[in-house]
Amino acid sequence: MTTPGDYLSQLNSSIIRLGLGPVRKLLASLHNPQNRYASVLIGGTNGKGSIAATTAAIMQAAGYRVGLYTSPHLIDIRERIRVNGDMIAVNELYGLIDEVRGQVGEEITYFEFLTAVAFLYFYRRQVEVAILEVGLGGRLDATNVVIPILSVISNISQEHDDYLGKGLANIAREKGGIIPVGGVCVTAARQQPVREILAGICLDRQAQLYQLGRDISVRRHQDGSPRSGRDPDRGPKGQAFSYRGIKKNYPRLACSLRGRHQVENTALALAAIELLADRGGLPVSDAAVYRGMQNTRWEGRLEVLQSDPQIIVDGGHNPAGIAVLGRALQEDFSYRRLILIFGVLRDKNFQLMLKKIAPLADMVIITRPDTARAVPPGELTAAARLYCDHVEIVADTRQALCMAMAVAAREDLICVAGSLYLVGEIKQAYTAMTRSELPMSALPTQTD
């Protein structure tokens, strides 16, 4: 008999199925645990995880037992399923895998199975609210079996055309599918056609729509004049801002997550907190809001691994995410040279991603995450050389980090981007290197 770990690995994580029938049947056999607690469903193109992490941290600071379900993981699958910030224990995960697999009556995908495990775990741990990140799309995503107190749609840009349809209008309709009848949605989507589609869905479903910039606003508190990312003497720009919400106002907040875009993500989380109190009977004190924001952590998003030289990893894995990363590199970090380690998956518009990020780099190291879905380095290299004169290929991700560390001076910045798979592998490699007795510059490099 296969072990729980082997069983899970046999469920091909690269298979994407948009449809709710199999997961609904599986959850029904488990007595629908997802209906036993309040939930918040968070979709959109980018920023979903940050919004989920901030919302969960604030609710936890308010004293609630909070479940958090996100995807993908960076290093450990248990990252996806947390209660009050703690990952599910190995023995509990394996026990639930055995229990849920006993109820599987038809073919099930990796994501559908894990979603069922998470819902059952949250019920067993008696969470009061579950914060759920949509996997892909929305309307037919496995998480969309809940009836959420509110839905959050961060933003919408072009992605997953093969699954969600061509054009922003089709993508907006798919992501708007997480808005339930009689529900409420909060969004930071900016494009007028997208807003009109979301407003139409809400009208049809007798749901309320709150928009950042109309019903909710933020005001950043500047800490100086604009600065260039090439200025090695400057410090990071501050993240102080004030929030004007649906009913609540919060002056002089401090966003603990790096990047100016995180202020807008935090605003959506604060709106979610307001609506959880108003519609879900889950009030939160002002003190808990401030405390929860200070406690918010989200790995792999402008995460700084070290300084001298700086190493940051970012999960930007589509053109919109890479554009945000590029702005952050220029506005929020100081460095002399930028060394970019880049790898990406086949279903991404890597040509446009490189067009946005490679011109900022003094050196690009092309690598390949350890997945069959990764783009071969040769294809990436041809695209990268259109925008950067110094491009190297180091197929092995650990060796790519070794090369970057060998050539970087103390005032340089090494940035890892293009795929969350790549971010996870680099974090693992970095941890292994820092535990080694060898200096990083002495570790072997290999190019091809």
N, C-alpha and C positions, 0 to 999 in steps of 0.2 A: 504494500500500500504506500502511495506517495505521501511524503510529509506535507504539512501545510505550506511550507516555503516552496517546495517543488510544485505543488498544485497551483499556487499563485503564479509562479514563473511560467507555467504552461499556458496560462491565459495570455495570449499575445497582446502586449501593451500597445503595439502599433496599429491594431485594428480599431477603427472608429466606426461606430454604428449609431446613426441618429434615429431613435425610435424608443418609445417608452414601454412597449408591450412586455418584453422579457423582464425588465427590472421591476415593473409593477407586479407581475406574477410572483417573482421571487420575494418581494417585500410582503405581498399578501400572505405567502406561506409562513412568513415570520411575524404575522399579525400586525403589519404596518407600524413599525416602531417610529417612523418619521412623523406620525400624526400625534405623538404623545408629548410634544414640547413645541414651544414657539420657534420660528425660524425666520432668518433673513437670507434672501437669495441675491447673490451679487454677480452680475454679468458685465459684459463689455469687452472691448478689445485689449486695453492695457489698464493697469492699476487695480485690478480686481483683488489681488492678494494683499496689497497694501491697505486697501479699504477694509477688507475683512480682518486683517491683523489689528488695525486701529480700533475698529468697532468692538472686537473681542476683548482687547486690552482695557477699554473703558468700561465695558460691562463687567469684566472681572474686578476692576478697581471698585465698582459699585457694590460688590459683594455677591454677585450672581455666579452660579455654576454655568460655565460657558463652553460649548463645544465649538470647535473650529475645524472645518474640512476644506482643504485646499489641494491644488495640484498644479504642476507635477511636483515631486519631491526633488531635492538636490542630491542628497547622499543616502538617506535612510527613508525607506517607504513609510516609516512611522511618523515622519514629519507631516504627513497628510492628515492625520487624525489626532487631535489634541483636545484635552479638557483642562481648562484653566492654565493653558500654556504648556502643559506636560504632554509629551508624546505618549501614545498608547504603549503599554508595556509589551515586551516580546511575547510573554506567555499568554497575555490576554488577546493579542492579535492572533496568535496561532490557534487559540481555543475558539475564537469567533470564526476564523477561516474554516475550521473543521465543522462547526455548527452550521454555517451558511451553506457550505458546499453540499451538506446533506439535504438541503432543500432545493438545490438546483435541478430543475426539470427539463431545461432546454439549454441550447448553447448560450453562453453569457460572455460578455467581454470583460477584460481586466478592470476597466473603469466602472462598469455597472456593478461588478462583484464588490469592489472596494467601497463603492457608494453604499451598498446594502450593509456591509460590515460597519461602516462609520455610523449609519443611522441606528443600527442595533446597539453599538457601543454607547452612543450618546443616551439612548434609552436606559441601558443598564447602569450607567453612571448618573442617571437622574439629572441631566442638564436641564436648566430652565430655558435656555435659548441656544439655538445652533446657528452659527454663522457659516454659510455655505457658499463656496466659490463655484460658479458654473465651469464645467470643463471645456466645452466647445459649443459655440452658438448660444442656444437658450431654449427655444421652443421644444426641441426633441432631445435635449441633454438629460442624462440620467438623474441629475439633481432636481429636475423640474417636475418631480412627483409630489413635492411638498406644496402646501398652500401657505405661502409666506405671509407674515405680517406686513412686510414691505419688500419691494424689489429695488435693487440699485443697478443702474446701467451706467458704468463709468464714462465711457466714450465709445465712439464707433469709427473704425477705419477699415480699409480694405484688408481682408484676411480670409484664408480658408475658402477661396472661391469655389473649389470643387465640391465642397459640402454645403456652403451657405448661399451659393448663387452669386452671380456676377453683379457688381455695383453696390453702392452703399444702401440703396433702397431695399434690396433683398436682404442684405445683412442686417439692416435695422429691423426688418419685420421678424427675422429669426430671433434676434436678441430680445426684441419686444415681447416674444412669446412667454417670457417669465413673469409678465404682469398678469395677475389673476383677476377674475371678475370681482368687482367691488374692492379691488386692492389699491395700492398706492405705489408710485414709482418716483425715484429720485435719480436725476441724470445730470452729467456735465457735458453731454454731447453738444457740440457747437454748430454743426452744419444745419442750416435752416430746413433743408429737405428731410433730414433725419429727425429733427425735432417735430416736424409736421407729421411724420409717420408715427412716432411715439405718441403724439397727442391724439392722433386718430385711433390708435389702439386703445388708449385710455378712454376715449369717448365711447367707443363701441362696447367696452367692458365696464363702463360706469366706474372707472378708476380715476384717482387723482394723480396729477403729474406735477412734480416740483422740479424746477430747472435752476441750475447754478447760473447766476448772472441775471436771473429774473426774480425768483422767489427766495434765493439764497445768495449771499455774496461774501467775499473775503476781501480784506484790505491788507496788503503786505506792508510791514514797517521796514523801510529801507535803512540800511546801516552804512550807506556811503554811495559814492558815484559808481557807475558801471566800471568793471575791471576786466581785463583780458585774461583768458586762460593761459596765456604765454608769460604772464608776469609772475616770476618766481617769488616775489616779495609779498604777495598779498595773501590773506587768509580766506577761508570759505565765507561766502555770503550768508547772512543770518536767515533764520526761518521763523522770525516773529511775525505774527499776523493777528488780525481781529476777524471775528465771524459774526455775521448777521444772518440769523436763521429764520425758520418758520414762525417760531414764537420766542426763541431764546437768542440772546446775544452774548458772545464771549470776547472780552477785550484782552489783548496782549497774550495770546496763546503762543506756545513754542512747539513747533513740529520737530520731533526727534528724528524723522526720516530725512535723508539727504535728497536734495533736488527741489527746484522750485515747483515742479509739477506735483510734489507731494502735498503742497498746501491745498490744492483743489481736491485731491483724493481725501485729505483729512476733512475738508468741508462736507463731502458726501457722507463720511462716517459720522460726523456730528449731526447731520440731518437725520441719519438713520437712528441715532441715539434719541433724538427728539421724538421721532415717530414711534419708536419702541415704547416710550413712556406714554405717549398720547393714545396709541391704538392697541398696544400690547399690555398696558398696565405694569410696565417695568421701568419705574422712575429712576433717574440717575442724578445725584447731587452735582453741583458745580465743582466741588472739590474732587470728586471721582473723575470728572472729565479731565481736569488738569493733571491729575495723578496718572490716569490711564494713558494720556498722550505722552507723558514722560517715560512710561514703561513700554511703549510700543517698539517692537523690534521686528524686522522683516529681512531675512537673509537673502543674499543674491540680488539685491536691488541697490545699486550704487553702494555696495558694501565694501568698506575699506579693510583689507586684510593686514596691511602693514604700511608704515611710512619709511622714507629713506632707503630705497625709493618707494614711492607710493604704489600699492597694488590695489586696484579696485576691480570687482566683478559685478557685472550687471546683466540681468536677465532679458534685456532688450532683444526680442527675437522676431520682430517684424519692422517694416519701415517706420511706422509711427513711434514705436518704442526706441528705435535707434535714433530718430530725430530728437526725442526727448533727452537721450543720453548725450548726444552731441551738444545740445544747449547746456546741459549740466557741466560737461567737461570745460566749456568755455567760460561759464559763469560762476561755478561753485568750487573749482579746484585750481590749485597753482602748480605749475610744472615748467620745466625747460623744454624737454622733448616728450612726445607722446609715442609710446610703443603699444600697438594694438595687436592683441591675440584674437583671431576671428575664426569661428567655425559655425556652420549653420545647417539646418535640415532642408531636405529637398522641397518641401511644400511652401517654402518662404521665397519672397521676391529678393533674392540675395543681391542681384544687380543693383536694385534701388537702395538696399541697405548699405552696400559698399559706397555707392555714390554719395550718401549722406555722411558717412563716418570716415572713410579712408582719406579724404583730403585733409583732415585734421591731424593725421598721423605722420610722424617722421619715419616710422618703420611699421610694416604690417607683417605679422607672422601668421600664415595660414595653417590651420590644423584641422583635425577631423574628430568630432565626438564619436564615442564608441557605440554607434547605432547604425543599422542598415539604412536608415533614412537620411544619413548625413550626405552632404554634397561632397564629391571627391575634391581634394585640394587643387588639382589641376584646373578644374572649372573655376574655382574661386580666384585662383591666382591671375588668370587672364582678366577677370573683371577688376581685381584690386589694382593691377598695374595701369589701369586707365586713370587712376586717381592718386597713386603714390609711387614714387620712383624706387623705393627700397622695399621689396617684397620678398619674403623667404617662405619656404614650405618646410614645416616640421609636422609630419602627420600625427605623431604620437603627442597627445596633449601634455603629458608630463614633461617631455623633452622640449615642447614649445615654451613652457614656463621656464625651464632651465635656460634656454637661449635668451629669453627676455631678461632674466635676472643677470645673466652674464654680461649683457651689453648695456644695461641700464646704469646710469650714474645716480647719485643720491637725490639730485633735484629733478629726476625724470619721473614720469608716471606710466605705469603699465596698466592697460585697461583690457579686460577680458569680456567679450560680448559676442552676441549672435545666436546663442542657444542656452537654455537652462540646463540642458544635458552637459554642455561645455562648462558652464559655471560650476556644476556639481563636481565634475572630474578635476577641474583646476583647484577647487577648494580641498578636495582629497589629496591631490598632489602636493599642495602647499603645506598641508598639515604634516604629511609624511616627510617633506623636506626639512621643515623646521624642527622635527624631532631627530633628524640625522645629525651625526657629528661632523659631516662634511660641510664646508661652506658652499652656499648655493652656486657661486661662481665656479666652483671646482667640479660640479656635477657634469657628466658628459652630455654633449649635444649631438644631434644627428639631423641632417637635412637631406631632403631628396627632392 
